[in-house]
Amino acid sequence: MAFVDIKIANLPTVRYSRVVTATYLDLVVSVGGIIGLFVGISAINILELFYWCLCRRN
């Protein structure tokens, strides 16, 4: 019977980098989502308000 002893000289390491890119559109979408979630107003509601106030004065 024989025994084999295997040792690792250096422990393996995992290195990763996370690159986060945020644009102006991401900011607008995030702010709009937060406002819509907590206030209940969306961009369509605001446009509809302008439509009723400006275009439908009859």
N, C-alpha and C positions, 0 to 999 in steps of 0.2 A: 504494500500500500504506500502511496506517495501523496504528499500534500504540496500544493502550490500556493505560495503567498504572493498576491499581487497588490502593489501599492501604487497610488497615484502621486506623482511628484508634485504637481500643482493642481489645486482644486479648480474645477471649471467655473468660470464667471460669465454671467450674461450681462451685457451692456446694451442698453437701448436708449434712444433719444426720442422724445416726443416733440414734434414740430407742430405747433398750433398756429394756424393762420386765421385771422379774423378780418373780415372786410367791413366796409361801411354798411353793406346790405345785411350782414349778419347782425350788426348792432340794431338796425331798424327792425328786423324781424323779431329779435329778442325783446325789444322794448314794446313793440306792438302786441306780442304774445302776452307779456306781463300785464299790460293795460287791459287787454281783452279778458284775461283771466280774473283779475281782481275788480275791475270796474264794470265790465260787460259791454264796453264800447269797441267796435271794430272800425276799420277804415271805411267799409261799405256804409255803416251807419252814419259816419261823418259826411261822406259824399251824398248820401240820401238827404241829410239835413240841409246841406247847401242847395241841393236840387229843389227841395220843397220851398226853401226860403227865397231863392233867386229866380227860379224858372217857373214856378207854379203860383204866381201872384194873382191869377185871375179870380 
